[in-house]
């Protein structure tokens, strides 16, 4: 494996600083959680975007959230076809093994994946249309959301709407998983749809009564 290289120096220095300070000062706590089974309060499905910092938004400690990240925080529909399904596997493990009581889908502003879907659906991204494009085929999950917002004339507003559609479609697809639906119907699991404006630190939640996103 001669393609694997050592870490860059700045990451090594940051690790050593963390080990000497944060870890050293809380060694007993780290040892405690390492020796126990994880018992997260919730699962969070968020975007891979490096600007989305889930634990910081909620002030969460290690062990509190079971976090799965993917492009545009999407959940595919239930499709047990013996293929590779990373997101579906994470959902299954969280609901069936960890028994989380809350499952949060967190979307965000200026999402590159959502913008890519928008460009693809408009016919402006031929590379994403190729069958060889992993990103394009993943963003196909969001195509129904584009159909809901395609008539919006304000392009800035259209992007925001599609970012929130990514959350709603993921919630809809979650309910196609039999074990998720069963847990929800038995009041063992609650689903939540959130969207955050990164630059302003705002957080909105989807309100089922009004079918809109409202400030938290």
N, C-alpha and C positions, 0 to 999 in steps of 0.2 A: 504493500500500500504506500508506494513512494509519492502518491499524490496528496497525502495528508501532511500539512505543514504545521509548525508550532504556532501558538497564539501570537498575535501582534503584541508588542511590548506594552502598549497602553492598557490592554485588557489584563495582562499579567499583573501590572502595577495596581490596577483597580481591585483585582481579586485579593492581592496581598494586603491592600489597605482594608478591605472588608473583613478579611480573616483576622487581622490584628485588632480591629476595633469592634464593629457590630457583632461579629460572630463571637469574639473573645468575651465581650461583655454579656452576652446572652447564651453562653455555651450550655448551661443547664437546660434552658428552654429548648434549644435545638436538639439536644440529646433526648429530651422527653418526647418531642413530636416524631423524631426518627424511630423511636422504639415502639410507637403506637400505630395502629391502623389509621389511615386518613379518614376523617369524618367532616368533609366539607359541608358548609351550610347550603351552598348553592352551586350550580353549574353556570358558567358564563360562556357564551359563544360570541366571540368578538372577531374583529378583523385583524389580519396580519400586520396592518399598517403600524409602523414603528412609533407613530405619534399617539396611538391609543394605549393608555397605561391604566389597565383595568383596576389593579390593586390600589393605585394612587387615588383614582376617582372615589373609591369607596373606603379608603383608609383601611384596607384589609391586611391582616397578618398572613404569614405563611400557613397553609393548611385550611384556610377559611373558604377559598374558592377552588373548584375544579374547573380549570380554564382550558377551552379549546379555541384555537385561532385558525382562521382560514381566510381566503380572499373574499372580501365583502361580507363577512359574517353570515354566510348562507348555509341553510340546511337543505339537503336534497330530499325528495320524497322517499318514502319507504320503498326499498327495492332489493329484496333478498335474492340476489342472483349469483351468489358465490364469487363475486368480484371483490375488488379492494374498495372499501368504503370507510375512510378514516373518520369523517365526521359522524357517520351513523354508528360506528363502533364506539366513539367517545360518548355519544348520547346513550347508547345501550348500557355502557359500563356505569355511567353516572346514575341512570334511573334504576337499573336492575340490580347492580352490585352495591353502589354507594348509597342508594336510596335518598338522593338529594330531594329536598322538599320544595326547592325553587329552581327554575330554569330560566335564565335571562338571555335574550338575544340583544346584543348591543351594537347598533349601527353608529355611524359617525359622519361628520361633515367632510367634504373634499375627498371622498373615497375614490381612489384610482380605479378599483375594480368596477364600481358602479359607472364611472365615466366611460370605462372601456365597453361596458355593456351598452350604454347609450350610443356610443359611436358605432358599435357593431350593428345594432338594430337599425341605425340610420343608414347603413351601407357605407360607412366612412372608415371601416377598419377591416379590410380584406384579409389581413393576416389572422385575425381572430376568427374568421369564418372557416379557416382551414380545419379539417378533421384532426390534424396533428397539433393543434393549439390546445394545450391543457387549460389555459385561462379561458379561451373562448367557449370550450365545451362546459366548463364549470359555470360560466356566466349565462349559459342557456337556462339555468335554473331561474334566472331573473327576467327572462323574456315576458312572461305573463304580466309582470309588473310594468314593463315598458308599455304594453298594450293599454294599461290603465292610465298612463300619464302622457302618451304620445301627442295628445291634442292640446296640451298646455303650451301656449305661445311664448311665455316667458321662460327662456332657456335656463336661467339661474334657478328659478322656482322649480322647473322640471327636474333638474338634477337633485334638488333637495327632496322632492316628492319621490324620486326613484330610490334615493338612499333609504327613505322610510319604507318603501315597498319591499326592499330587501329584508327588512325586519319582519314585515307582515307576512310575506311569502314563507319565510323561515318558520314563523309560528304556525301557519297553515300546514306546512309540510311536517312539522313535528307531530301534529295531531293525526297524521297518516300512519305513524308508528303505533302498532297495537298496544305495546307496553306503556307508551306515553299516554295514549288516550285512556287506557284503563286506570292509570295512576291519577290522571286529572279528574276523571269521572268519579273516582273514589275519594277525592279530596286528599290524596297523598302527595300531590304535586301541583304547583301553581306555575303557570307560564307568564313571563313578563317581556314586553317589548320596549326597549329604550333606544334613544338616539341622542348623541352628544355633539355639541358644537365645540370643536377643539379650541378654537381661538378665543372663545368667550367663556369657556368653562361651564356652559349651560347643559342641562340634562332634561330630556323630555321623556314622558312615558305614554304608551298607547292606552287611551281610555276606551274601554269597550262600550260604555254607555253613550258616548258622543262620537265614537269611531274616528277620533282625532288624537294627535299627539299634544299633550299638555305639559307645561313646566312642572318639574318636580319641586 
